[in-house]
Amino acid sequence: MNKKMVAAAAFVVLALCGLFLDDASSVQRAAIGGEVTWVIAPGTRVEEGSALVRVAALSGGEAVAARSAVRGVVRETTVTVGEQVRKGASVAKIRKE
């Protein structure tokens, strides 16, 4: 009976760890920095290569600062329009499909 209790407790601990570890998500990072002009909305379905964040370009237009490396759904974005983003900064989390 004691072994069953230990096994059950271990199962519960592992199940709870699974709730906090979201290995199905992919953190997306900016390839270039600048002032953010556009950010994709959370809940949007994306394909590999989809634009996630755009920044103001020196030439007066916009440049894509981050593209999705995976196919999935945008869970959250970590930048907002008007703020400065640095190259390598986390800009979005995508739940992989």
N, C-alpha and C positions, 0 to 999 in steps of 0.2 A: 504494500500500500504506500509506503514511503517513497519508493521509486516512481510510482505513478504521480504522486504529488510534485516531486521534483521535475518530472517530465512535463507536467501540466504548467508549472511555473515557468519553466524554460520556454515553452511554446508561447505563453502570454508575453514574456519579455521580448522574444523575437518578433512577435506580431506587432507589438507597440513600436519597436525600432523601425519596422517597415513603414509605419505611418509617418515617421519623421525623416526617413531617408528616401528621397525622391530621385532615384537613379534614372528614372525615365525622363528627367528634365535635362535640357542642354542650355548652358549659359552662353549667350552670344555677346561678343565683344566688338568694340569699335575698331575699325581698321585705320581710320583717320580721326583727327580731332577737329573741333570748331564749335560754333554756336549752333545749337539744335534748331532746325526750322520745321521739322515734321517727325512724328513718331507714330508707328503703327499702333492700332488699338488692341488692347488685350482681348482675347477671344477670337482674333482673326486667324483663319487657317492659312498657313504658309507652305510654300514649296522650298526646296533647297535653292538658294540664290535670290529669294524674295528680299526686297528692300525692307529694312526694319527701322532705320533712322537716317535722316538726311541732315546735312549741316550746310551753312552758308559757305559758298566757294569764293575764293579771292577774285574770280572773274565776274562776280556779281550774280551768279546763278546758285544752284544747289548741287551738292555732291552726296552720293550715298556713303554714309559713314559705316554702316553695318548691314550685312546681308545674312540671311539665315543659312546656317551650315547643315540644317536638317529639315525634314518635312514634319509638320505637326501643327499645334495650336499655341499661339502666344499666351502664356500664363500671366506674365506681368512684364511691365517695362520699368526701367530704373532711371530713366532720364525724362525731362520735360522740355517742351518748346521754350526757347529763350535761354536755357542754361548752357554752359560750356561743358563739352565732353572731351576727354583726353583719349588719345590712341591707347587701345588696350583696356579701356574701362568697360565694365559690364553694362550692357544696355537693355537686355531682355532675357527672359527665361522662356523656353519653348518646351512644351510637353511633346515628346517624340511620338510619332505614329508608326 
